[in-house]
């Protein structure tokens, strides 16, 4: 019997304009959240803004709606796919932006952060895909940037608030077919591909770790998502992945397979490997928290980078033994 994730609310934005793939990306995320056989959010609790609907006014209005309808026990997701730019002030560029008049046609990063801070939900995930390759968002003295510094400083210091950006500051977000590399991995995470316990829930750290691994793999190590998390007390549930069923099932017309433990392995050995895997996953989370302190991600200490690679290698080795590495 399918179940509804009644505590879930979302605002999903795909600007389009000079980046048509962002509309497809946003629509796919919204459809998956609304899918009664998967994430199972009530349809009326998912606001989708794409193309001409993704204006400054409509985006800010939708964020205000999210703040009004969510309580502290709810789960909220904000997804933005478009351009982000530093001039040096940070702006998110909605539909109809004018590079000669960003103050009145774009969303200042601090305003965006204020709207997010107004959301009462203790479980908030902000997904930003803001450094797309191509497009027309080029201005003298401006650079594309993955996320607002104000969001890093303020949201990232609160428990239960997680930011997952598509790339580092010196990288671009790679497109694909039919979705960007980041959004494709995100859809898989929401569908339970990275669910560690397979308890029916798509959980925030499982999703972040899946996206954080798959995007570099699929871009020849050219794109590395940023996770900003601090003092996260709970690997909280974002949604169902199969409407309450424990076993995830593949997305339609998808090439990637869902990892699962190889049948027939010694149960005692499997339990030992799983405990080790849990510990390494926790270590990786702590490393990511430390790395998130480096806002531009171009001055990360080499030792920290090496520690992350070593931990990822140990995770991969254990997953290989369990038959989960794809």
C-alpha positions in Angstrom: 0.0 0.0 0.0 1.5 3.3 -1.0 2.0 6.1 1.5 2.1 9.9 1.2 4.9 12.0 2.5 2.5 14.6 4.0 5.2 16.6 5.8 7.0 17.4 2.5 7.0 20.8 0.8 9.1 22.1 -2.0 9.8 25.1 -4.3 11.4 24.0 -7.5 12.8 26.6 -10.0 14.1 26.2 -13.5 14.8 29.6 -15.0 15.2 28.5 -18.7 15.8 31.7 -20.7 19.3 31.1 -22.1 19.5 27.7 -20.4 16.6 25.5 -21.6 17.9 22.4 -19.9 17.1 24.0 -16.5 13.4 23.7 -17.3 13.7 20.0 -18.0 15.8 19.6 -14.8 13.3 21.4 -12.6 10.3 19.7 -14.1 11.8 16.3 -13.6 12.6 17.0 -9.9 9.0 18.4 -9.3 7.5 15.4 -11.1 9.5 12.9 -9.0 8.5 14.6 -5.7 4.8 14.5 -6.8 4.9 11.0 -8.0 2.6 9.0 -5.8 4.6 5.8 -6.4 7.9 7.4 -5.4 8.6 10.5 -3.2 4.8 10.9 -2.8 4.6 14.6 -1.8 1.1 16.0 -2.0 0.9 17.7 -5.4 -0.3 21.0 -4.0 2.7 21.1 -1.7 5.2 21.3 -4.6 5.4 24.7 -6.4 7.1 24.6 -9.8 8.3 27.7 -11.5 9.9 27.5 -14.9 10.6 29.8 -17.8 8.5 32.9 -17.9 7.0 32.0 -14.5 10.4 32.0 -12.8 10.5 35.8 -12.3 11.9 37.7 -9.3 8.4 38.4 -8.0 7.2 34.8 -8.4 10.3 33.2 -6.9 10.2 35.5 -3.8 6.5 34.9 -3.5 7.0 31.1 -3.6 9.7 31.2 -0.9 7.3 33.3 1.3 4.6 30.7 0.7 7.1 28.0 1.8 7.8 29.9 5.0 4.1 30.4 5.7 3.0 26.7 5.2 5.8 24.8 6.9 6.1 24.1 10.6 9.2 23.0 12.5 8.4 19.3 12.1 8.0 19.6 8.3 10.6 18.9 5.5 11.3 21.6 3.0 13.3 21.5 -0.3 14.3 24.5 -2.4 15.8 23.8 -5.8 17.1 26.5 -8.1 18.6 25.8 -11.6 19.9 28.8 -13.4 22.8 31.3 -13.2 24.5 32.6 -10.1 26.8 35.5 -10.3 29.2 37.6 -8.2 29.6 41.3 -9.2 31.1 41.3 -6.4 27.6 41.2 -4.8 26.0 37.8 -5.3 22.9 37.5 -7.4 20.6 34.6 -8.5 19.5 35.4 -12.1 15.7 34.7 -12.7 13.8 34.8 -16.0 14.2 38.2 -17.6 17.3 39.3 -15.8 19.2 42.3 -17.2 23.0 42.4 -16.6 22.9 46.2 -16.8 20.3 46.4 -14.0 20.8 43.4 -11.7 19.6 45.3 -8.7 16.0 45.4 -10.0 16.0 42.3 -12.2 17.8 39.7 -10.1 17.7 38.3 -6.6 20.4 39.6 -4.2 22.0 36.7 -2.4 21.3 38.2 1.0 17.6 38.5 0.1 17.5 34.9 -1.0 19.1 33.9 2.3 16.6 35.9 4.4 13.7 34.1 2.7 15.3 30.8 3.4 15.9 31.8 7.1 12.2 32.5 7.4 11.4 28.9 6.7 10.5 27.3 10.1 11.1 23.7 9.0 13.9 22.1 11.0 14.7 19.9 8.0 15.7 22.1 5.0 17.6 21.1 1.9 18.7 23.8 -0.5 19.8 22.6 -4.0 21.6 25.0 -6.2 22.7 24.4 -9.8 24.1 27.8 -10.6 27.3 27.4 -12.7 26.1 26.1 -16.0 28.4 25.9 -18.9 27.3 28.2 -21.7 24.4 30.7 -21.6 24.6 34.5 -21.9 25.2 35.4 -18.3 28.5 37.2 -18.8 29.3 40.7 -17.6 32.4 42.7 -17.2 34.0 42.1 -13.8 31.5 39.4 -12.9 32.1 35.6 -12.4 29.7 32.7 -12.2 29.4 31.4 -8.7 27.8 28.3 -7.2 26.1 29.7 -4.1 25.6 32.9 -2.1 28.3 33.5 0.6 25.5 34.7 2.9 23.8 31.3 2.7 27.1 29.6 3.5 27.7 31.8 6.6 24.1 31.8 8.0 22.2 28.7 6.9 25.2 26.4 7.1 25.7 27.1 10.8 22.2 25.8 11.8 21.3 22.2 12.6 19.0 20.6 10.1 20.0 23.0 7.3 21.9 21.5 4.4 23.1 23.2 1.2 24.1 21.1 -1.8 25.5 23.1 -4.7 26.4 21.5 -8.1 30.0 22.6 -8.4 32.9 24.4 -6.9 33.5 28.1 -7.7 36.2 27.4 -10.4 34.1 24.8 -12.2 31.0 24.6 -14.4 27.9 22.5 -14.1 27.9 20.0 -17.0 24.8 19.3 -19.0 23.7 15.8 -20.2 20.9 14.1 -21.9 18.2 14.6 -20.9 19.3 16.2 -17.6 22.4 17.9 -16.2 24.9 15.6 -14.5 24.0 17.1 -11.1 20.3 16.8 -11.5 20.5 13.2 -12.9 22.4 12.1 -9.8 19.9 14.1 -7.6 17.0 12.3 -9.2 18.7 8.9 -8.5 19.3 9.9 -4.9 15.6 10.8 -4.4 14.6 7.5 -6.0 16.7 5.6 -3.4 19.7 4.7 -5.4 22.0 5.9 -2.6 19.8 4.6 0.3 22.2 2.9 2.7 19.7 1.2 5.0 16.9 0.9 2.4 14.2 1.7 5.0 11.9 3.4 2.6 13.3 6.9 3.0 15.5 9.0 0.8 17.7 10.6 3.5 19.7 13.8 3.2 23.2 12.5 3.7 22.6 9.5 1.6 21.5 11.7 -1.2 24.4 14.2 -0.7 27.0 11.3 -0.7 25.5 9.8 -3.8 25.5 13.1 -5.7 29.0 13.9 -4.4 30.4 10.7 -5.8 28.5 10.2 -9.0 28.9 13.7 -10.5 32.8 13.6 -10.4 32.6 10.0 -11.8 30.5 11.1 -14.7 32.4 14.3 -15.6 35.9 12.8 -15.5 36.6 14.5 -12.2 35.8 18.0 -13.7 32.8 18.8 -11.4 32.6 18.4 -7.7 29.4 19.2 -5.8 29.7 21.2 -2.6 27.9 20.1 0.6 27.5 22.7 3.4 26.4 21.0 6.5 27.2 21.9 10.1 26.1 20.2 13.3 23.6 17.9 11.5 22.0 15.9 14.3 20.0 13.6 12.1 20.3 12.0 8.7 16.7 13.2 8.1 14.2 11.9 5.7 13.6 14.0 2.6 10.9 11.9 1.1 9.8 8.3 0.4 11.7 6.7 -2.5 9.1 4.1 -3.3 6.0 5.5 -1.5 6.8 3.5 1.7 8.1 0.3 0.1 11.5 -0.8 1.3 13.0 -1.8 -2.0 13.8 1.0 -4.4 13.1 0.5 -8.1 14.8 1.8 -11.2 13.8 5.1 -12.8 12.3 4.6 -16.3 14.6 4.6 -19.3 17.6 4.9 -16.9 21.1 3.4 -17.5 22.4 3.4 -13.9 21.5 0.5 -11.7 20.5 0.5 -8.0 23.3 -0.8 -5.8 22.4 -3.8 -3.6 24.3 -6.3 -1.4 25.3 -9.5 -3.2 23.1 -12.4 -2.0 24.9 -15.4 -0.3 27.6 -13.5 1.5 28.5 -14.6 5.0 26.1 -12.6 7.3 28.7 -12.0 10.1 31.2 -10.7 7.5 28.5 -8.5 5.9 27.6 -7.0 9.4 31.3 -6.2 10.0 31.8 -4.6 6.6 28.6 -2.6 7.1 29.8 -1.3 10.5 33.1 -0.2 8.9 31.2 1.4 6.0 29.1 3.4 8.5 32.2 4.7 10.2 33.9 5.7 7.0 30.7 7.5 5.8 30.7 9.4 9.1 34.4 10.3 8.6 33.6 11.5 5.1 30.8 13.7 6.5 33.2 15.3 8.9 35.7 15.9 6.2 33.0 17.5 4.0 32.1 19.8 6.9 35.7 20.9 7.2 36.0 21.4 3.5 32.9 23.5 3.4 34.7 26.2 5.5 36.7 27.1 2.4 34.2 29.2 0.5 36.0 29.5 -2.9 37.2 25.8 -2.8 40.5 26.8 -4.4 42.6 27.0 -1.2 41.6 23.7 0.5 44.7 22.2 2.3 46.2 19.3 0.3 46.1 17.1 3.4 42.3 17.5 3.6 41.9 16.7 -0.1 44.1 13.6 0.4 42.1 12.5 3.5 38.9 12.7 1.5 40.3 10.7 -1.4 41.6 8.1 1.1 38.3 7.8 2.8 36.4 7.6 -0.5 38.8 4.8 -1.6 38.1 2.8 1.6 34.3 3.3 1.1 34.7 2.1 -2.5 36.7 -1.0 -1.4 34.0 -2.0 1.2 31.2 -1.4 -1.3 33.1 -3.6 -3.8 33.3 -6.4 -1.2 29.6 -6.1 -0.5 28.8 -6.0 -4.2 27.3 -2.5 -4.0 29.9 -0.7 -6.2 28.5 0.0 -9.7 
